[in-house]
């Protein structure tokens, strides 16, 4: 009798242990995410998640220029810095990553800290000068760096609100990045077709958004995808090189 009871409890324990991973997958599947039909086969989406827990080849975030009086770390940015043992604040305070407009910094996160494989910081310049044009530039830089690094799955978080910047609407800012990212990728694919760049296919691009901004971001990003698609259709469809290059001497 006792043997039968022990076997029964053992069987129950096995069932419970086997069910645990599936419960985790079910919880993850409920993460709000809106997907879009983007050009060139890119899986583009807006996902309600932060840069600490997103599983991706390359996590990109924007960073304002360092303020000697003190940089702001709010919510997602604070968590991002804390989970990596203050790595970001150390780089900024030591002047090793200043955050000038267009400045980039690539690193591998500390072991057992955050889930992205690599992180790319892109400088936004002075907080008072943040604009949609600067975010458009960041979108182009982000795509070109992702291609250069061979990162097939990319996640992007502007994190401007998490640094105290309120000059730009979150959705409009994300839309500016997405539009220019898609246009830059179209250029990259044209270069590849003409033998001017190595073959590379971007698989996915995820825009990360907090709960309070998710709906607004999805609306604006959807509009950006349409705008970029129309611009791509109107682009000149002929080789970049008009004639055979002169032979090297």
Secondary structure, DSSP 8 states (H G I E B T S, - for coil): -HHHHHHHHHHHHHHHHHHHHHHHHHHHHTS-EEEEE-GGG-EEEEES--TTT---SEEEEEEE---TT-----THHHHHHHHTTTHHHHHHHTTSS---TT-EEEE---TTT-S-SEEEEEEEE-GGG--HHHHHHHHHHHHHHHHHHT-SEEEEE--SGGGT--SS-HHHHHHHHHHHHHHHHHHHHHHHHTTSS------EEEEE--TTTHHHHHHHHHHHHHHHHHHHHHS--S-S--S------
